[in-house]
């Protein structure tokens, strides 16, 4: 299988007063197409910094990130923004839904930003709501849904543009154990259905257990 994501020798440091803190040190790994990888580690271990560097939200001091063989590192800010819009998607523990929009409008927002034709946009939204088990709820508002249902909407929205890489940062952090397990199974099913690849930072052992592989990070270094 071809690697969707390739990270080589990634290093990121920060200045804190007179000191230099190394958040990432010589991190290397790759993820082939269709694989779900969990990134584990204690708070402050470097998980979020790694996700930010992979997505181009932050710029590493050294090393390279390739998405489908194309460099993420070295791109201009506008090019990184375009890459995130077209090839990546994000799911966070805070659902990030717009309260004044309906569920269907929230899911369709990335397609509207790409100026997708209305008919195709509506068909895609209907497919995604069905995929996440919310067919028939498109006219609801976010505050009419449970936390688990809102996260399902966030996943559907993340998949709207058919991303190659799904990045999730503690996607079950605000959910109870049973709902979190259901959300992880949904992510797994959706990633495979949509032919995507996923990198998920999580403390949740149930999420880690459902991944194809676990990468453990400690003090900015991969230790497994």
Buried (B, 14 or more C-beta within 10 A) or exposed (E): EEBBBBBBEBBBBEEEEEEEEBBBBBBEBBBBBBBBBBBBBEEEBBBBBBBBBBBBBBBBEBBBBBBBEEEBBEBEEEEBEEBBBEBBBBBBBEBBBEEEBBBBBBBBBBBEEEEBEEEEBBEBBBBBBEBBBBEEBBEBBBEEBEBBBBBBBBBBBBBBBEBBBBBBBBBBBBBEEEBBBBBBEBBBEBBEEBEBBBBBBBBBEBBBEBBBBBBBBBBBBBEE
